[in-house]
Amino acid sequence: MGKRNFVGIAAVLAGIIAGCTPASDSSPPTGGPATGGQTRVEAPTAPKMAALDPEQVRKGQVVFAENCVACHQEGGKGKPGVAPSLTDKEFLTFASDRFLYDTIRDGRTDTQMPPWGESLKEDQINAVIAYLRSHAQQPSRAGEVEGDRTAMGDPRLGKRWFTQICAGCHGPNGEGYAGEGSGTAIGKPGFLNKASDGFIRAIVKNGRSNTPMHGFQGPAAVASLTDQEIDDIISYLRVIE
């Protein structure tokens, strides 16, 4: 064995004894600066909950207690047949601040929800939203939901699915509690003018915890609707009379 080969082998053994990784090792990098031409792989970062101003949350709780709690109940948990939950995790995950603000301000025509913009100032409505957000259990996905595609469905088929699956709670024309159902009025302009197709799609798929609204997609769903069938229902809601 030549002297040069012996020196090379000795250097490799020394590296192993010292706990070093030979240069030929192909293991993926686990962090730290990129070396040897390798690209550093960053671990995915979990979405963070938005920070809330504690003072605004306290103010919102007071406004909510004075104006909203009679219908929406303590903690915004809602009461079937009277007013929906405002703090279930799915609603707070998918509903945008704009959706909440406009709904509080304008109310919902032909329902028990009055237009609070006549008696509450902008900062009071924003405080109520902050209070509702303080109940959130997971980060908001409102941006993703609002950017979702417009439903491309067949309203004729949507009417069939709606009648078979949704009307029992929401009423034959989506009139909600007015039809003595346990579901909200999703066929009224007060809802449809503010709810995006993405928001409706997300709620139909996932449901709303601790409410009569179950999810309608997946193996554990009440009825496993396809994406196309959900789009058909949304398209029907858009033309419902």
C-alpha positions as CSV (number, residue, x, y, z in Angstrom):
1,M,0.0,0.0,0.0
2,G,1.4,3.4,-1.0
3,K,2.1,6.1,1.6
4,R,-0.5,8.4,0.0
5,N,-3.3,5.8,0.2
6,F,-2.4,5.1,3.8
7,V,-2.6,8.8,4.7
8,G,-6.1,9.1,3.0
9,I,-7.5,6.1,4.9
10,A,-6.1,7.4,8.2
11,A,-7.8,10.8,7.6
12,V,-11.2,9.1,7.0
13,L,-10.9,7.0,10.2
14,A,-10.0,10.1,12.1
15,G,-13.1,11.8,10.9
16,I,-15.3,8.9,11.9
17,I,-13.8,8.7,15.4
18,A,-14.3,12.4,15.8
19,G,-17.9,12.1,14.9
20,C,-17.6,13.9,11.6
21,T,-19.7,13.1,8.5
22,P,-17.7,12.1,5.5
23,A,-17.9,14.5,2.5
24,S,-19.6,11.8,0.5
25,D,-22.6,11.5,2.9
26,S,-25.9,12.2,1.0
27,S,-28.1,12.7,4.1
28,P,-30.5,15.8,3.7
29,P,-29.5,18.9,5.6
30,T,-31.2,19.4,8.9
31,G,-30.7,23.1,9.3
32,G,-27.9,25.6,9.7
33,P,-26.1,27.3,6.8
34,A,-25.9,25.6,3.5
35,T,-22.6,23.8,2.9
36,G,-21.0,21.8,0.2
37,G,-23.5,23.1,-2.4
38,Q,-26.5,21.7,-0.5
39,T,-29.7,23.7,-0.3
40,R,-31.0,24.4,3.1
41,V,-34.5,22.9,3.7
42,E,-36.6,25.0,6.0
43,A,-39.2,23.3,8.2
44,P,-42.8,24.5,7.4
45,T,-44.1,27.2,9.8
46,A,-47.5,26.7,11.3
47,P,-49.9,29.6,10.8
48,K,-50.1,31.9,13.8
49,M,-53.2,33.3,15.4
50,A,-53.7,37.0,14.9
51,A,-52.8,39.1,17.9
52,L,-55.8,40.9,19.4
53,D,-55.8,44.1,21.5
54,P,-57.0,43.0,25.0
55,E,-58.7,46.4,25.5
56,Q,-60.7,46.1,22.3
57,V,-61.7,42.6,23.2
58,R,-63.0,43.8,26.6
59,K,-64.9,46.6,24.9
60,G,-66.4,44.2,22.4
61,Q,-67.5,41.9,25.2
62,V,-69.4,44.8,26.8
63,V,-71.0,45.8,23.6
64,F,-71.9,42.2,22.8
65,A,-73.5,41.8,26.3
66,E,-75.6,44.9,25.9
67,N,-76.8,44.3,22.4
68,C,-76.3,40.7,21.1
69,V,-76.4,38.2,24.0
70,A,-80.2,38.0,24.2
71,C,-80.3,36.2,20.8
72,H,-76.8,34.8,20.3
73,Q,-76.4,33.8,23.9
74,E,-73.4,33.9,26.3
75,G,-70.1,33.6,24.5
76,G,-71.9,33.8,21.1
77,K,-72.8,30.1,21.2
78,G,-76.1,30.7,19.6
79,K,-79.5,29.0,20.0
80,P,-81.1,26.9,17.3
81,G,-84.3,28.4,16.0
82,V,-83.4,31.8,17.4
83,A,-79.9,32.9,16.3
84,P,-76.8,31.1,15.0
85,S,-73.5,30.5,16.8
86,L,-70.9,33.2,16.1
87,T,-68.0,31.5,17.9
88,D,-67.8,27.9,16.5
89,K,-64.4,27.2,15.2
90,E,-65.4,26.7,11.6
91,F,-67.3,30.0,11.3
92,L,-64.4,32.0,12.8
93,T,-61.9,30.2,10.6
94,F,-63.8,30.9,7.3
95,A,-65.7,34.2,7.9
96,S,-63.8,37.3,7.0
97,D,-63.8,40.5,9.1
98,R,-65.6,42.2,6.2
99,F,-68.4,39.6,6.2
100,L,-68.8,40.0,10.0
101,Y,-68.7,43.8,9.8
102,D,-71.2,44.1,7.0
103,T,-73.6,41.6,8.5
104,I,-73.6,43.4,11.9
105,R,-74.0,46.8,10.2
106,D,-76.7,45.9,7.8
107,G,-78.4,43.0,9.6
108,R,-80.4,40.4,7.6
109,T,-83.6,41.5,6.0
110,D,-86.6,39.2,6.8
111,T,-84.9,37.7,9.8
112,Q,-84.6,38.6,13.5
113,M,-81.2,40.2,12.8
114,P,-81.6,44.0,12.8
115,P,-79.2,46.5,11.2
116,W,-76.9,47.5,14.1
117,G,-75.2,50.2,12.0
118,E,-78.1,52.5,13.1
119,S,-77.1,52.3,16.7
120,L,-73.5,51.1,16.9
121,K,-70.5,53.1,15.8
122,E,-67.8,51.7,13.6
123,D,-65.3,51.2,16.5
124,Q,-68.0,49.4,18.5
125,I,-68.7,47.0,15.6
126,N,-65.0,46.4,15.2
127,A,-64.7,45.7,19.0
128,V,-67.5,43.1,18.8
129,I,-65.5,41.4,15.9
130,A,-62.4,41.4,18.1
131,Y,-64.4,39.8,20.9
132,L,-65.7,37.1,18.6
133,R,-62.2,36.5,17.3
134,S,-61.0,36.0,20.8
135,H,-62.9,32.7,20.8
136,A,-61.0,31.4,17.7
137,Q,-59.4,28.0,18.1
138,Q,-57.4,28.0,14.9
139,P,-55.9,30.6,12.5
140,S,-58.2,32.4,10.0
141,R,-58.4,31.0,6.5
142,A,-60.7,33.8,5.3
143,G,-58.2,35.0,2.7
144,E,-58.0,31.6,1.2
145,V,-61.7,31.1,1.3
146,E,-62.5,34.5,-0.2
147,G,-60.1,33.8,-3.1
148,D,-61.7,30.5,-3.9
149,R,-63.3,30.0,-7.3
150,T,-66.9,31.0,-8.3
151,A,-69.2,28.0,-8.3
152,M,-69.9,26.6,-11.7
153,G,-72.9,24.4,-11.0
154,D,-76.3,23.4,-12.4
155,P,-79.0,25.1,-10.4
156,R,-81.6,22.5,-11.5
157,L,-79.5,19.8,-10.0
158,G,-78.8,22.0,-7.0
159,K,-82.5,22.4,-6.3
160,R,-82.7,18.6,-6.2
161,W,-79.8,18.2,-3.8
162,F,-81.0,21.1,-1.7
163,T,-84.5,19.7,-1.4
164,Q,-83.2,16.3,-0.4
165,I,-80.5,17.3,1.9
166,C,-80.7,20.9,3.1
167,A,-84.4,21.9,3.1
168,G,-85.2,19.9,6.3
169,C,-83.2,22.4,8.4
170,H,-83.0,25.5,6.2
171,G,-86.6,25.4,4.8
172,P,-87.7,24.6,1.2
173,N,-86.5,28.0,-0.1
174,G,-83.7,28.6,2.4
175,E,-85.9,30.8,4.6
176,G,-84.4,29.4,7.8
177,Y,-86.0,29.9,11.2
178,A,-89.0,31.5,9.5
179,G,-89.8,28.1,8.1
180,E,-89.5,26.6,11.6
181,G,-86.3,24.9,10.8
182,S,-83.1,24.7,12.9
183,G,-81.0,26.2,10.2
184,T,-80.3,29.8,9.3
185,A,-81.8,31.7,6.4
186,I,-79.3,30.9,3.6
187,G,-81.7,31.7,0.8
188,K,-82.2,35.4,1.7
189,P,-80.4,38.4,0.1
190,G,-79.1,39.5,3.5
191,F,-76.8,36.4,3.5
192,L,-76.2,35.8,-0.2
193,N,-75.2,39.4,-0.9
194,K,-72.4,39.1,1.6
195,A,-71.3,35.4,1.6
196,S,-68.8,34.4,-1.1
197,D,-69.1,31.1,-2.9
198,G,-65.9,30.0,-1.2
199,F,-67.4,30.7,2.2
200,I,-70.6,28.7,1.5
201,R,-68.5,25.9,0.0
202,A,-66.2,25.7,3.1
203,I,-69.2,25.6,5.5
204,V,-71.0,23.0,3.5
205,K,-67.9,20.8,3.4
206,N,-66.9,21.2,7.0
207,G,-70.1,22.0,8.9
208,R,-70.1,24.0,12.1
209,S,-69.1,22.5,15.5
210,N,-71.7,22.5,18.3
211,T,-74.5,23.4,15.9
212,P,-77.1,21.4,13.9
213,M,-75.0,22.1,10.8
214,H,-72.9,19.0,10.1
215,G,-70.3,18.6,7.4
216,F,-71.4,17.2,4.0
217,Q,-68.2,15.9,2.5
218,G,-65.9,13.1,3.5
219,P,-66.4,9.6,5.0
220,A,-67.7,10.9,8.4
221,A,-70.2,13.3,6.7
222,V,-73.9,13.1,7.0
223,A,-74.1,12.9,3.2
224,S,-70.8,12.8,1.2
225,L,-71.4,15.4,-1.5
226,T,-69.0,15.8,-4.4
227,D,-67.4,19.1,-5.2
228,Q,-69.7,19.4,-8.2
229,E,-72.8,18.7,-6.2
230,I,-71.8,21.4,-3.7
231,D,-71.3,23.8,-6.6
232,D,-74.8,22.8,-7.9
233,I,-76.3,23.8,-4.5
234,I,-74.5,27.1,-4.4
235,S,-75.6,27.9,-7.9
236,Y,-79.2,27.1,-6.9
237,L,-78.9,29.4,-3.9
238,R,-77.8,32.2,-6.2
239,V,-81.1,32.0,-8.2
240,I,-83.5,30.9,-5.5
241,E,-86.7,32.9,-5.2
